[in-house]
Amino acid sequence: MPYDTTLDEELFSKEFENDEGKIVVSVHSYRKGAKKLQITRAIKDKESNFTFAKMGRLSKDEVEGVLPIIQEALKVM
């Protein structure tokens, strides 16, 4: 059965933003199933628009910014 976006429920979403871009921490439940944490990165292009990017590694600044958000998301899970 193919993925259906209408069955994917976002239960929590919060972002950490710095000069290079932002990291979004969210909790989703597909078909009312298990709640799962998702972490995505968006970087700023030359016009300051956000573009999806590979998550990759986190700097210390990013970890310190995202960690409290992850702990907040855990309360929703």
Backbone as JSON Lines, residues from 0, in Angstrom:
{"i":0,"aa":"M","n":[0.85,-1.17,0.0],"ca":[0.0,0.0,0.0],"c":[0.9,1.25,0.0]}
{"i":1,"aa":"P","n":[0.7,2.18,-0.93],"ca":[1.56,3.37,-1.01],"c":[1.31,4.33,0.15]}
{"i":2,"aa":"Y","n":[2.32,5.16,0.38],"ca":[2.24,6.18,1.43],"c":[1.14,7.18,1.08]}
{"i":3,"aa":"D","n":[0.32,7.53,2.07],"ca":[-0.78,8.48,1.9],"c":[-0.59,9.62,2.9]}
{"i":4,"aa":"T","n":[-0.31,10.82,2.4],"ca":[-0.04,11.97,3.28],"c":[-1.22,12.32,4.18]}
{"i":5,"aa":"T","n":[-2.43,11.99,3.76],"ca":[-3.6,12.31,4.58],"c":[-3.67,11.46,5.84]}
{"i":6,"aa":"L","n":[-2.93,10.35,5.88],"ca":[-2.93,9.47,7.05],"c":[-1.78,9.76,8.01]}
{"i":7,"aa":"D","n":[-0.92,10.71,7.64],"ca":[0.24,11.07,8.46],"c":[-0.12,12.29,9.31]}
{"i":8,"aa":"E","n":[-0.21,12.09,10.61],"ca":[-0.62,13.15,11.52],"c":[0.6,13.73,12.24]}
{"i":9,"aa":"E","n":[0.77,15.06,12.15],"ca":[1.86,15.73,12.87],"c":[1.35,16.13,14.25]}
{"i":10,"aa":"L","n":[1.97,15.58,15.29],"ca":[1.53,15.8,16.66],"c":[2.31,16.9,17.35]}
{"i":11,"aa":"F","n":[3.51,17.2,16.86],"ca":[4.39,18.19,17.47],"c":[5.38,18.66,16.42]}
{"i":12,"aa":"S","n":[5.69,19.95,16.44],"ca":[6.72,20.48,15.55],"c":[7.27,21.76,16.12]}
{"i":13,"aa":"K","n":[8.59,21.82,16.19],"ca":[9.27,23.0,16.69],"c":[10.62,23.08,16.0]}
{"i":14,"aa":"E","n":[11.12,24.29,15.78],"ca":[12.37,24.42,15.07],"c":[13.41,25.24,15.82]}
{"i":15,"aa":"F","n":[14.66,24.93,15.51],"ca":[15.81,25.69,16.01],"c":[16.43,26.34,14.78]}
{"i":16,"aa":"E","n":[16.61,27.66,14.84],"ca":[17.15,28.38,13.69],"c":[18.43,29.11,14.07]}
{"i":17,"aa":"N","n":[19.41,29.06,13.15],"ca":[20.64,29.83,13.32],"c":[20.96,30.52,11.98]}
{"i":18,"aa":"D","n":[22.16,31.07,11.85],"ca":[22.52,31.82,10.64],"c":[22.53,30.96,9.37]}
{"i":19,"aa":"E","n":[22.88,29.68,9.5],"ca":[22.98,28.81,8.32],"c":[21.65,28.23,7.87]}
{"i":20,"aa":"G","n":[20.7,28.1,8.79],"ca":[19.42,27.48,8.44],"c":[18.63,27.1,9.67]}
{"i":21,"aa":"K","n":[17.87,26.02,9.55],"ca":[17.07,25.59,10.7],"c":[17.01,24.07,10.74]}
{"i":22,"aa":"I","n":[16.74,23.57,11.94],"ca":[16.52,22.15,12.17],"c":[15.13,22.02,12.77]}
{"i":23,"aa":"V","n":[14.32,21.18,12.16],"ca":[12.94,20.99,12.61],"c":[12.84,19.63,13.3]}
{"i":24,"aa":"V","n":[12.31,19.65,14.52],"ca":[12.06,18.42,15.27],"c":[10.54,18.25,15.32]}
{"i":25,"aa":"S","n":[10.07,17.09,14.89],"ca":[8.63,16.86,14.88],"c":[8.32,15.42,15.29]}
{"i":26,"aa":"V","n":[7.08,15.22,15.71],"ca":[6.59,13.89,16.07],"c":[5.39,13.61,15.16]}
{"i":27,"aa":"H","n":[5.42,12.43,14.54],"ca":[4.36,12.04,13.61],"c":[3.8,10.68,13.98]}
{"i":28,"aa":"S","n":[2.56,10.46,13.57],"ca":[1.91,9.17,13.73],"c":[1.22,8.84,12.41]}
{"i":29,"aa":"Y","n":[1.61,7.73,11.8],"ca":[1.01,7.32,10.53],"c":[-0.05,6.26,10.8]}
{"i":30,"aa":"R","n":[-1.24,6.53,10.32],"ca":[-2.4,5.62,10.52],"c":[-2.66,5.35,11.99]}
{"i":31,"aa":"K","n":[-2.5,6.38,12.82],"ca":[-2.73,6.28,14.28],"c":[-1.79,5.26,14.93]}
{"i":32,"aa":"G","n":[-0.67,4.98,14.27],"ca":[0.29,4.0,14.77],"c":[1.26,4.63,15.76]}
{"i":33,"aa":"A","n":[2.43,4.01,15.88],"ca":[3.45,4.47,16.82],"c":[3.87,5.9,16.52]}
{"i":34,"aa":"K","n":[4.1,6.66,17.58],"ca":[4.57,8.04,17.44],"c":[6.07,7.99,17.22]}
{"i":35,"aa":"K","n":[6.52,8.7,16.18],"ca":[7.94,8.66,15.83],"c":[8.5,10.07,15.68]}
{"i":36,"aa":"L","n":[9.75,10.22,16.11],"ca":[10.45,11.49,16.05],"c":[11.09,11.65,14.67]}
{"i":37,"aa":"Q","n":[10.97,12.84,14.1],"ca":[11.59,13.15,12.83],"c":[12.42,14.42,12.99]}
{"i":38,"aa":"I","n":[13.65,14.4,12.47],"ca":[14.52,15.57,12.53],"c":[14.95,15.88,11.1]}
{"i":39,"aa":"T","n":[14.68,17.12,10.65],"ca":[15.04,17.53,9.3],"c":[15.83,18.83,9.34]}
{"i":40,"aa":"R","n":[16.62,19.04,8.3],"ca":[17.42,20.25,8.19],"c":[16.99,21.02,6.95]}
{"i":41,"aa":"A","n":[16.96,22.34,7.07],"ca":[16.72,23.23,5.94],"c":[17.8,24.3,5.98]}
{"i":42,"aa":"I","n":[18.47,24.52,4.86],"ca":[19.52,25.53,4.81],"c":[19.03,26.74,4.01]}
{"i":43,"aa":"K","n":[19.62,27.88,4.27],"ca":[19.25,29.11,3.56],"c":[20.04,29.2,2.26]}
{"i":44,"aa":"D","n":[19.34,29.55,1.18],"ca":[20.04,29.79,-0.08],"c":[20.43,31.27,-0.15]}
{"i":45,"aa":"K","n":[20.93,31.71,-1.28],"ca":[21.41,33.09,-1.43],"c":[20.32,34.13,-1.23]}
{"i":46,"aa":"E","n":[19.07,33.76,-1.5],"ca":[17.93,34.68,-1.32],"c":[17.27,34.52,0.04]}
{"i":47,"aa":"S","n":[17.91,33.78,0.95],"ca":[17.41,33.51,2.3],"c":[16.14,32.66,2.33]}
{"i":48,"aa":"N","n":[15.91,31.89,1.27],"ca":[14.83,30.91,1.26],"c":[15.36,29.6,1.82]}
{"i":49,"aa":"F","n":[14.5,28.83,2.47],"ca":[14.92,27.57,3.05],"c":[14.78,26.44,2.03]}
{"i":50,"aa":"T","n":[15.8,25.59,1.99],"ca":[15.84,24.44,1.1],"c":[16.18,23.21,1.91]}
{"i":51,"aa":"F","n":[15.47,22.11,1.66],"ca":[15.73,20.85,2.35],"c":[17.17,20.4,2.1]}
{"i":52,"aa":"A","n":[17.82,19.87,3.13],"ca":[19.19,19.38,3.01],"c":[19.35,18.09,3.81]}
{"i":53,"aa":"K","n":[20.37,17.33,3.48],"ca":[20.71,16.12,4.22],"c":[21.0,16.5,5.66]}
{"i":54,"aa":"M","n":[20.5,15.7,6.6],"ca":[20.67,16.02,8.02],"c":[22.14,16.05,8.4]}
{"i":55,"aa":"G","n":[22.88,15.0,8.12],"ca":[24.31,14.98,8.39],"c":[24.66,15.16,9.86]}
{"i":56,"aa":"R","n":[25.78,15.8,10.1],"ca":[26.29,16.0,11.46],"c":[25.81,17.32,12.03]}
{"i":57,"aa":"L","n":[25.78,17.38,13.36],"ca":[25.36,18.59,14.07],"c":[26.55,19.24,14.76]}
{"i":58,"aa":"S","n":[26.58,20.58,14.72],"ca":[27.59,21.3,15.48],"c":[27.17,21.34,16.95]}
{"i":59,"aa":"K","n":[28.08,21.73,17.81],"ca":[27.75,21.83,19.24],"c":[26.61,22.81,19.45]}
{"i":60,"aa":"D","n":[26.64,23.94,18.74],"ca":[25.57,24.94,18.83],"c":[24.22,24.35,18.45]}
{"i":61,"aa":"E","n":[24.2,23.54,17.39],"ca":[22.96,22.92,16.95],"c":[22.45,21.89,17.97]}
{"i":62,"aa":"V","n":[23.35,21.1,18.51],"ca":[22.96,20.11,19.52],"c":[22.37,20.8,20.74]}
{"i":63,"aa":"E","n":[23.03,21.87,21.21],"ca":[22.52,22.6,22.37],"c":[21.16,23.24,22.08]}
{"i":64,"aa":"G","n":[20.91,23.63,20.84],"ca":[19.62,24.22,20.48],"c":[18.52,23.19,20.29]}
{"i":65,"aa":"V","n":[18.88,22.04,19.76],"ca":[17.89,21.01,19.43],"c":[17.55,20.11,20.62]}
{"i":66,"aa":"L","n":[18.51,19.87,21.5],"ca":[18.29,18.95,22.62],"c":[17.07,19.29,23.47]}
{"i":67,"aa":"P","n":[16.87,20.55,23.88],"ca":[15.66,20.86,24.66],"c":[14.37,20.61,23.86]}
{"i":68,"aa":"I","n":[14.43,20.8,22.55],"ca":[13.26,20.55,21.69],"c":[12.97,19.06,21.63]}
{"i":69,"aa":"I","n":[14.02,18.25,21.55],"ca":[13.84,16.79,21.54],"c":[13.23,16.34,22.86]}
{"i":70,"aa":"Q","n":[13.71,16.9,23.96],"ca":[13.15,16.54,25.26],"c":[11.69,16.94,25.38]}
{"i":71,"aa":"E","n":[11.32,18.07,24.79],"ca":[9.92,18.5,24.77],"c":[9.08,17.55,23.9]}
{"i":72,"aa":"A","n":[9.65,17.12,22.77],"ca":[8.95,16.19,21.87],"c":[8.72,14.84,22.54]}
{"i":73,"aa":"L","n":[9.66,14.42,23.37],"ca":[9.51,13.15,24.09],"c":[8.25,13.11,24.94]}
{"i":74,"aa":"K","n":[7.84,14.25,25.47],"ca":[6.64,14.3,26.29],"c":[5.38,14.02,25.48]}
{"i":75,"aa":"V","n":[5.44,14.25,24.17],"ca":[4.3,14.01,23.28],"c":[4.25,12.55,22.86]}
{"i":76,"aa":"M","n":[5.4,11.88,22.9],"ca":[5.49,10.49,22.41],"c":[4.93,9.47,23.4]}
